[in-house]
């Protein structure tokens, strides 16, 4: 049954979102999942990778977004490209390695060879095609996404054009300040995502994995080990704000917590400046000491760029839906070029929080799995995301919505944007 229609004894599952209620079917319905791949992951903007992953010409990295095989490349002229990882001849993978170097990509099936910009270089016995020279530069090049845009080194694509997706400017505008905030922490204004990644398979729907990252209400109960390791660091109602930034992007704003006692770099354990002197001196040289101090006090963002990117302080997390009830999650520490003193601490913090035996991901994975099992139970009919709705307020010219730290403002904002994206081709079904 198509979930776009009224289901479950006539209940309007889409209208429930406006009433701050969710149908459990949003987390397990396989038909809905197929619609999400089409309406969100293929025809709106998704994060694919970062420029630093192909930092040198003639390099490439294999990527995957919701079942779509891609190759991120930097050609010999220094340009970055995103290509579909499927040979235009008979459909085999062109790139099987996770990453590599070299000016060409070769399909192992019949030996077709492609440039890193996707152009077909040649094929064995190409004389069998009477029009090969013409088709070599048109039909036979590797396919590319409908649109590719880069902001702050982050590469986003709209894989397929359908004429209904928001513009890139509308998509990225709410999170530009957050990306800029992360880049300000770098002495050269850039970040490095080449340290490798930690991968987890979560037995839950991708939306549950995403919304959990901006749910501070669960910290006191789920992350007991974290609270014991960092006493008084997390109070969901104190020195913390939650926000819906727009377009489904959401935030936990830790800045008040970072600044409350004036200690710099709380985001990396309030390390003393002398222990990361090279990094601090380099940042002072870039910004000036006064502004650099403010940058270090504010720290990095904790922001979800909907649907599949999470700027998790000094980690970059990517969500890749596998099925309606399974999600891959990849975490990479954010490094600064040449700043080994701070990078070593960031690496240790990433392992301690996001590693297989870390203090965060293992807990969240267990809760996700419990939710997955329970959500197949028929009653009650609705899930509730109304916490704190009467405390919300709009702020700024962009009408961002904020509330206290433990409220479900991010979840309401994310689901509202999700609903708009999913129903944009069927406006008659928007009525609550």
RALINJO-V577069 format. One record per residue. N is the residue number from 0. PHI is phi in whole degrees, 0 to 359 (none if undefined). OMEGA is omega in radians with two decimals (NA if undefined). Layout:
n->N phi->PHI omega->OMEGA
n->N phi->PHI omega->OMEGA
This chain:
n->0 phi->none omega->-3.13
n->1 phi->283 omega->-3.06
n->2 phi->290 omega->3.05
n->3 phi->294 omega->3.13
n->4 phi->264 omega->3.12
n->5 phi->289 omega->-3.09
n->6 phi->227 omega->3.10
n->7 phi->55 omega->3.08
n->8 phi->59 omega->3.03
n->9 phi->87 omega->3.14
n->10 phi->292 omega->3.12
n->11 phi->270 omega->-3.06
n->12 phi->294 omega->3.14
n->13 phi->285 omega->3.09
n->14 phi->295 omega->3.12
n->15 phi->300 omega->3.14
n->16 phi->300 omega->3.12
n->17 phi->294 omega->3.10
n->18 phi->264 omega->3.11
n->19 phi->65 omega->3.09
n->20 phi->231 omega->-3.12
n->21 phi->235 omega->2.97
n->22 phi->282 omega->3.08
n->23 phi->303 omega->-3.09
n->24 phi->294 omega->3.08
n->25 phi->300 omega->-3.06
n->26 phi->259 omega->-3.12
n->27 phi->215 omega->-3.04
n->28 phi->290 omega->-3.09
n->29 phi->292 omega->3.10
n->30 phi->289 omega->3.06
n->31 phi->298 omega->3.13
n->32 phi->301 omega->3.10
n->33 phi->298 omega->3.10
n->34 phi->296 omega->-3.14
n->35 phi->296 omega->3.11
n->36 phi->300 omega->-3.12
n->37 phi->285 omega->-2.95
n->38 phi->276 omega->-3.14
n->39 phi->242 omega->-2.97
n->40 phi->278 omega->3.11
n->41 phi->253 omega->-3.00
n->42 phi->243 omega->2.93
n->43 phi->241 omega->-3.03
n->44 phi->279 omega->3.08
n->45 phi->230 omega->3.08
n->46 phi->281 omega->-3.12
n->47 phi->248 omega->-3.09
n->48 phi->180 omega->-3.08
n->49 phi->232 omega->-3.11
n->50 phi->305 omega->-3.09
n->51 phi->295 omega->-3.14
n->52 phi->289 omega->3.02
n->53 phi->234 omega->-3.00
n->54 phi->290 omega->-3.11
n->55 phi->244 omega->3.04
n->56 phi->303 omega->3.13
n->57 phi->65 omega->3.05
n->58 phi->234 omega->3.14
n->59 phi->210 omega->3.12
n->60 phi->222 omega->3.09
n->61 phi->277 omega->-3.11
n->62 phi->230 omega->3.08
n->63 phi->214 omega->3.12
n->64 phi->229 omega->3.07
n->65 phi->49 omega->3.08
n->66 phi->89 omega->-3.14
n->67 phi->268 omega->3.12
n->68 phi->280 omega->-3.09
n->69 phi->227 omega->3.01
n->70 phi->232 omega->3.03
n->71 phi->261 omega->-3.05
n->72 phi->229 omega->2.88
n->73 phi->233 omega->-3.07
n->74 phi->285 omega->-3.05
n->75 phi->296 omega->3.11
n->76 phi->273 omega->3.09
n->77 phi->90 omega->-3.12
n->78 phi->281 omega->3.10
n->79 phi->267 omega->-3.13
n->80 phi->227 omega->2.95
n->81 phi->241 omega->-3.07
n->82 phi->232 omega->2.98
n->83 phi->286 omega->-3.04
n->84 phi->272 omega->3.11
n->85 phi->212 omega->-3.13
n->86 phi->299 omega->-3.10
n->87 phi->282 omega->3.10
n->88 phi->272 omega->-3.06
n->89 phi->232 omega->2.90
n->90 phi->88 omega->3.13
n->91 phi->281 omega->2.99
n->92 phi->299 omega->3.04
n->93 phi->275 omega->-3.11
n->94 phi->249 omega->3.13
n->95 phi->257 omega->-3.14
n->96 phi->279 omega->3.10
n->97 phi->294 omega->3.10
n->98 phi->199 omega->3.13
n->99 phi->183 omega->3.13
n->100 phi->232 omega->3.12
n->101 phi->131 omega->-3.02
n->102 phi->275 omega->-3.05
n->103 phi->223 omega->3.03
n->104 phi->242 omega->-3.05
n->105 phi->238 omega->3.06
n->106 phi->283 omega->-3.07
n->107 phi->282 omega->-3.08
n->108 phi->287 omega->-3.12
n->109 phi->235 omega->3.02
n->110 phi->84 omega->3.08
n->111 phi->292 omega->-3.04
n->112 phi->238 omega->-3.07
n->113 phi->236 omega->3.00
n->114 phi->287 omega->3.12
n->115 phi->286 omega->3.00
n->116 phi->265 omega->3.09
n->117 phi->99 omega->-3.11
n->118 phi->292 omega->3.09
n->119 phi->284 omega->3.09
n->120 phi->279 omega->-3.11
n->121 phi->180 omega->-3.13
n->122 phi->211 omega->3.10
n->123 phi->301 omega->3.09
n->124 phi->53 omega->-3.10
n->125 phi->294 omega->-3.14
n->126 phi->294 omega->3.10
n->127 phi->288 omega->3.05
n->128 phi->261 omega->-3.09
n->129 phi->295 omega->-3.11
n->130 phi->245 omega->-3.03
n->131 phi->300 omega->-3.10
n->132 phi->301 omega->3.13
n->133 phi->289 omega->-3.08
n->134 phi->288 omega->3.12
n->135 phi->301 omega->-3.09
n->136 phi->261 omega->-3.13
n->137 phi->236 omega->-2.99
n->138 phi->290 omega->-2.93
n->139 phi->262 omega->3.05
n->140 phi->288 omega->3.11
n->141 phi->298 omega->-3.12
n->142 phi->293 omega->3.13
n->143 phi->236 omega->3.05
n->144 phi->301 omega->-3.13
n->145 phi->299 omega->3.14
n->146 phi->204 omega->3.07
n->147 phi->227 omega->3.11
n->148 phi->224 omega->-3.14
n->149 phi->234 omega->3.02
n->150 phi->224 omega->3.12
n->151 phi->60 omega->-3.11
n->152 phi->90 omega->3.13
n->153 phi->276 omega->-3.03
n->154 phi->256 omega->-3.14
n->155 phi->240 omega->3.13
n->156 phi->227 omega->2.85
n->157 phi->252 omega->-2.94
n->158 phi->292 omega->-3.11
n->159 phi->221 omega->-3.12
n->160 phi->268 omega->3.02
n->161 phi->227 omega->3.05
n->162 phi->81 omega->-3.09
n->163 phi->241 omega->-3.08
n->164 phi->286 omega->3.07
n->165 phi->294 omega->3.08
n->166 phi->292 omega->3.12
n->167 phi->296 omega->3.12
n->168 phi->301 omega->3.12
n->169 phi->293 omega->3.14
n->170 phi->293 omega->-2.97
n->171 phi->272 omega->-3.03
n->172 phi->307 omega->-3.10
n->173 phi->295 omega->-3.08
n->174 phi->250 omega->3.06
n->175 phi->305 omega->-3.14
n->176 phi->300 omega->-3.14
n->177 phi->289 omega->3.09
n->178 phi->295 omega->3.11
n->179 phi->300 omega->3.14
n->180 phi->298 omega->3.09
n->181 phi->294 omega->-3.11
n->182 phi->292 omega->3.11
n->183 phi->296 omega->3.13
n->184 phi->285 omega->-3.10
n->185 phi->266 omega->3.11
n->186 phi->299 omega->3.09
n->187 phi->250 omega->3.09
n->188 phi->77 omega->-3.13
n->189 phi->229 omega->3.04
n->190 phi->244 omega->-3.08
n->191 phi->238 omega->-3.13
n->192 phi->245 omega->-3.08
n->193 phi->252 omega->-3.07
n->194 phi->281 omega->-3.05
n->195 phi->101 omega->-3.07
n->196 phi->218 omega->3.03
n->197 phi->256 omega->-3.10
n->198 phi->249 omega->3.05
n->199 phi->228 omega->2.94
n->200 phi->255 omega->-3.14
n->201 phi->260 omega->-3.13
n->202 phi->269 omega->3.11
n->203 phi->198 omega->3.11
n->204 phi->294 omega->-3.08
n->205 phi->299 omega->-3.11
n->206 phi->292 omega->3.07
n->207 phi->294 omega->3.11
n->208 phi->296 omega->-3.11
n->209 phi->290 omega->-3.04
n->210 phi->291 omega->3.11
n->211 phi->295 omega->-3.08
n->212 phi->291 omega->3.12
n->213 phi->241 omega->3.08
n->214 phi->250 omega->-3.13
n->215 phi->272 omega->-3.13
n->216 phi->293 omega->-3.05
n->217 phi->271 omega->-2.97
n->218 phi->298 omega->-3.08
n->219 phi->296 omega->-3.10
n->220 phi->263 omega->-3.05
n->221 phi->275 omega->-3.00
n->222 phi->255 omega->-3.14
n->223 phi->297 omega->3.14
n->224 phi->296 omega->3.11
n->225 phi->294 omega->3.14
n->226 phi->295 omega->3.09
n->227 phi->291 omega->-3.14
n->228 phi->285 omega->-3.12
n->229 phi->232 omega->-3.07
n->230 phi->302 omega->3.05
n->231 phi->65 omega->-3.11
n->232 phi->278 omega->-3.05
n->233 phi->229 omega->2.97
n->234 phi->235 omega->-3.01
n->235 phi->295 omega->-3.11
n->236 phi->246 omega->-2.99
n->237 phi->231 omega->3.03
n->238 phi->55 omega->-3.09
n->239 phi->198 omega->3.09
n->240 phi->232 omega->3.03
n->241 phi->243 omega->-3.09
n->242 phi->215 omega->2.79
n->243 phi->257 omega->-3.04
n->244 phi->274 omega->-3.05
n->245 phi->115 omega->3.10
n->246 phi->59 omega->3.14
n->247 phi->89 omega->3.14
n->248 phi->283 omega->-3.02
n->249 phi->222 omega->-3.01
n->250 phi->214 omega->2.75
n->251 phi->256 omega->-3.07
n->252 phi->261 omega->-3.12
n->253 phi->271 omega->-3.03
n->254 phi->302 omega->3.09
n->255 phi->299 omega->3.13
n->256 phi->290 omega->3.11
n->257 phi->298 omega->-2.99
n->258 phi->265 omega->-2.91
n->259 phi->293 omega->3.11
n->260 phi->243 omega->3.04
n->261 phi->77 omega->3.13
n->262 phi->278 omega->-3.13
n->263 phi->286 omega->2.99
n->264 phi->59 omega->3.03
n->265 phi->298 omega->-3.13
n->266 phi->291 omega->3.04
n->267 phi->229 omega->3.05
n->268 phi->86 omega->3.13
n->269 phi->51 omega->-3.14
n->270 phi->295 omega->3.12
n->271 phi->292 omega->-3.06
n->272 phi->303 omega->-3.10
n->273 phi->297 omega->-3.11
n->274 phi->279 omega->3.07
n->275 phi->229 omega->-3.01
n->276 phi->300 omega->-3.13
n->277 phi->300 omega->3.13
n->278 phi->293 omega->-3.11
n->279 phi->297 omega->3.13
n->280 phi->298 omega->3.13
n->281 phi->294 omega->3.12
n->282 phi->290 omega->3.06
n->283 phi->299 omega->-3.13
n->284 phi->294 omega->3.14
n->285 phi->282 omega->-2.98
n->286 phi->257 omega->-2.88
n->287 phi->90 omega->-2.99
n->288 phi->300 omega->-3.06
n->289 phi->293 omega->-3.12
n->290 phi->289 omega->3.10
n->291 phi->300 omega->3.10
n->292 phi->297 omega->3.12
n->293 phi->294 omega->3.11
n->294 phi->298 omega->3.14
n->295 phi->292 omega->3.13
n->296 phi->288 omega->-3.12
n->297 phi->289 omega->3.12
n->298 phi->74 omega->-3.07
n->299 phi->275 omega->3.13
n->300 phi->279 omega->2.98
n->301 phi->233 omega->-2.91
n->302 phi->225 omega->2.99
n->303 phi->267 omega->3.02
n->304 phi->264 omega->-2.99
n->305 phi->293 omega->0.25
n->306 phi->255 omega->-2.88
n->307 phi->226 omega->-3.13
n->308 phi->236 omega->3.13
n->309 phi->229 omega->3.02
n->310 phi->273 omega->-3.00
n->311 phi->260 omega->-3.03
n->312 phi->50 omega->-3.09
n->313 phi->260 omega->3.04
n->314 phi->227 omega->2.98
n->315 phi->249 omega->-3.10
n->316 phi->244 omega->3.13
n->317 phi->239 omega->3.10
n->318 phi->254 omega->3.13
n->319 phi->232 omega->3.12
n->320 phi->299 omega->3.10
n->321 phi->254 omega->3.10
n->322 phi->205 omega->-3.14
n->323 phi->299 omega->-3.07
n->324 phi->229 omega->3.10
n->325 phi->210 omega->-3.06
n->326 phi->221 omega->2.99
n->327 phi->269 omega->-3.11
n->328 phi->228 omega->-3.08
n->329 phi->239 omega->-3.09
n->330 phi->241 omega->3.10
n->331 phi->232 omega->3.08
n->332 phi->290 omega->3.09
n->333 phi->271 omega->3.11
n->334 phi->251 omega->3.03
n->335 phi->246 omega->-3.04
n->336 phi->303 omega->3.07
n->337 phi->77 omega->-3.07
n->338 phi->258 omega->-3.05
n->339 phi->297 omega->-3.08
n->340 phi->297 omega->3.13
n->341 phi->278 omega->-3.13
n->342 phi->297 omega->3.12
n->343 phi->298 omega->3.14
n->344 phi->288 omega->3.10
n->345 phi->297 omega->3.14
n->346 phi->297 omega->3.13
n->347 phi->296 omega->3.14
n->348 phi->293 omega->3.11
n->349 phi->299 omega->3.13
n->350 phi->296 omega->-3.10
n->351 phi->292 omega->-3.12
n->352 phi->265 omega->-2.94
n->353 phi->248 omega->-3.13
n->354 phi->286 omega->-3.11
n->355 phi->303 omega->3.10
n->356 phi->251 omega->-3.08
n->357 phi->287 omega->-3.03
n->358 phi->269 omega->-3.07
n->359 phi->237 omega->-2.96
n->360 phi->296 omega->-3.13
n->361 phi->299 omega->3.11
n->362 phi->296 omega->-3.11
n->363 phi->296 omega->3.13
n->364 phi->296 omega->3.12
n->365 phi->296 omega->3.12
n->366 phi->296 omega->3.11
n->367 phi->301 omega->3.13
n->368 phi->293 omega->3.10
n->369 phi->297 omega->3.10
n->370 phi->297 omega->-3.14
n->371 phi->304 omega->-3.14
n->372 phi->293 omega->-3.03
n->373 phi->291 omega->-3.04
n->374 phi->290 omega->3.02
n->375 phi->276 omega->3.04
n->376 phi->288 omega->-2.92
n->377 phi->290 omega->-3.02
n->378 phi->230 omega->0.03
n->379 phi->288 omega->-3.02
n->380 phi->289 omega->-2.99
n->381 phi->239 omega->2.88
n->382 phi->261 omega->-3.04
n->383 phi->249 omega->3.05
n->384 phi->231 omega->-3.05
n->385 phi->260 omega->-3.03
n->386 phi->302 omega->3.06
n->387 phi->78 omega->-3.06
n->388 phi->296 omega->3.13
n->389 phi->279 omega->3.13
n->390 phi->259 omega->-3.09
n->391 phi->290 omega->3.04
n->392 phi->214 omega->3.06
n->393 phi->274 omega->-3.12
n->394 phi->218 omega->3.08
n->395 phi->78 omega->-3.12
n->396 phi->295 omega->-3.11
n->397 phi->275 omega->3.10
n->398 phi->56 omega->3.01
n->399 phi->295 omega->-3.10
n->400 phi->251 omega->-3.12
n->401 phi->232 omega->3.09
n->402 phi->199 omega->-3.11
n->403 phi->290 omega->-2.94
n->404 phi->302 omega->-3.08
n->405 phi->261 omega->-3.08
n->406 phi->278 omega->-3.05
n->407 phi->259 omega->3.08
n->408 phi->301 omega->3.13
n->409 phi->299 omega->-3.13
n->410 phi->295 omega->3.12
n->411 phi->298 omega->3.13
n->412 phi->294 omega->3.14
n->413 phi->297 omega->-3.10
n->414 phi->291 omega->3.09
n->415 phi->296 omega->3.11
n->416 phi->294 omega->3.09
n->417 phi->302 omega->3.13
n->418 phi->300 omega->3.14
n->419 phi->297 omega->3.13
n->420 phi->293 omega->-3.08
n->421 phi->288 omega->-3.09
n->422 phi->254 omega->-3.01
n->423 phi->293 omega->3.10
n->424 phi->267 omega->-3.10
n->425 phi->228 omega->-3.05
n->426 phi->300 omega->-3.13
n->427 phi->294 omega->-3.11
n->428 phi->265 omega->-3.11
n->429 phi->285 omega->-3.03
n->430 phi->303 omega->3.12
n->431 phi->279 omega->NA
